[in-house]
């Protein structure tokens, strides 16, 4: 009986990530991953029953590595000053969205989404999880009088669009220079400031 281990699973994910980056989702094969990691196809299929499942696991691991701590931090918001909380989160999100791994994943998903359910499953495993956390944050902010009483789902969509707006063009270009830490910081700050100008609650009048 073969014993599954986390170390072996992680090794498969690392090699699979390299293969997906090199070949793209459609051209990547389980055979190529087996060749690079050694062993047999049955070994990989024992962990991941299909290439689609393996790809989703790779993208989920990337998201966890980049965004898990940021999501944990923002989920702890219970009122207070919203701007610095959103700004820290936006900085992490911009850094993730402009990473080579995230750009490659989005390109691969867009290429395959028209003829499979990989796009829907990718969205459920990644973006939707982050959006659900943000929706709860915005509900809290509305209740604490920091944001206007708008649909939290709409607020989440608009916030995400503002954060990604300066960088989505990277999905369509090759060999662009990497984004600097200063650019990430300023981009995140602009997105948060635009969001708050649109949705911050009016200051309560005294007396």
N, C-alpha and C positions, 0 to 999 in steps of 0.2 A: 504493500500500500504506500503510495507516494504522499509525503507530508508537505502541505503548503506552508510557506513561511512568508512573513512580511518582507524580509530581505529579498527573497526571490521575486515577490510581486513588485517591489520597488525597482529591482533591476530590469524587469520586463518593461515597466513604465518608462524608465530612462531610455532604454534602447528604442522602444516604440516611438517615443517623442522625437528622437533623432531621425527615424525612418519617415515619420509623417512630415517633418520639416523638410526633409530632402526630396521626397517624392510627391508630397501632397496626399490627400485622403484617398482619392480614386486610384492612384498608381501604387500606393503603398500596399504591401502584401504581408500576410502572416508568414509566408515562407521566408521573406527577406529578414523579418524580425527574428525568426528561429535561427537562420544562418548566422546572424550576428551575435545572438546571445548563447547559442549552443543548445543542445538537448533536442527535443522532438516537438512536433506540433501539439501532441497530446498534453505536453507540459504547459504550454501557453493556454490551450483551450480549457485546461483545468482551472485556470484563474479567470479567463475571459472567454465566454462562449462564442464571440464573433469579433470581427474587426471593428464593427460599430461600437460594441461594448468597450473594447480596448481604447478606441479613440476618445470616447466619452470619459473614461477613467483618466486618461492622460490630461484632457482639458480640465477636468475637475481637480486633479492634483495641482495643476498650474494655478488655478484660481484659489485654491486653499493656501498655497504657498505665498501668494501675493496679497490676498485680501482677508484671510481668516481673522487676523488680529484687528484689522480696521473694522470689520463687521461686528466683532465682539465689543470693541470700544464704543461704537456709535449706538449699539443696541442698549447700552447702559444709560443713555440719555433719559432723564426724567424731569426735564425743565431746566431753566437757567439761561445761559447765553448760548444761543443756537449757532451763531456765526462761526466761532472757532471750532466747534464740533464738526460742522459741515465742511469747513475748510480743510481740516486734517484728513477727513474721509476723502474729500475730492482730490487731495494731493496723492493719496494712495491709489485712488482709482485711475487718475491720469497716468501715474507711473506704470500701472498694470496695463492699461489700454495701449500704451505706446511701447510696450515690451515686444521683443521679437516673437515670443511665444504666443502672446495674445493676438497679434496681427496675423500670424500664420494660421492660428486656429479659426479666426473669423473668415479669412480667405477660403480655407478648406470647407467650412460649413456652408458658406454662400455658394460655393461651386457645386455642392452635393444636395443642397436643400430642395432643389426643384424636382428631384426624382427619388427622394427617400424621406423618411421622417427624422433624419439626423438633425436637421435644423431645429425642429420642435423639441427634440429630446435635449439638444445642446442648450437651448434657451431655458428649459425647465431645470436642468442640472446646475446652470450657472447664473445667468442674469436674473431669472425669476426669484432665486433665493435671496440675492442682494436686494431686489426690489421690495420683497416682502418685509425685510428688516427696515428699509427706508420708509415704507408706508407707516409702520408703527411709530417710527421717530416723528414723522410729520403729524400723525394723530396726536401724539404727546405735545408737540409744539403748538398745535391748534388749541388744545385744551388749556395750555399754559399761557395763551394769549400772545404767542410770538409770531404765529402765522395767521393769515386770514382764514375764515371758514370756507375752504375750498375742498374739492374731492381729493383725498390723499393719493389716490391712484394717479390723478392728473398731475399733482405736484411731483410725484415720483418720476413720471415720464418726462416732465419738463426739466427737472433737475438733471436726470441722466443725459438728456439731449444737450443741455448746456455744458456739462462736464466733458462730453465727448466731441463737441462741435468743432473744436480747433484741430482735432487730430484724426477724424475719420478718413480724411483724404489719404492717410498713410496706407490704408487697405488697398489702394489702387496704384501705388507708385513703388518702384524698386529703388533701393540704394539711397534712400533719403538719409541725411545725417541724423544721428541719434538726438533725442530730445534731452536738453541739459536739465539739471536739477533746478536751476533758476527758472527756466521756461515752464517746467512742471508746476512750480510754486505759483508763478504769476498767472498761469492759465487757470489753475484751481481757484485762485482768489477772484479772478474776473468772473468765473462761472457762478461762484457763491454770491458775489455782490449783485450780479444781474438777477439771480433767482430771488434774493431778498428784496431788491427794488420792486420786483413784480408781486411778491406774495407776503412780505412782512406786514404784520398787523399795524394799524394806525396806533400811535401812542395814545394811551388813555388820558383824557383831559381831567385835570384835578378839580376838586370841588364840585 
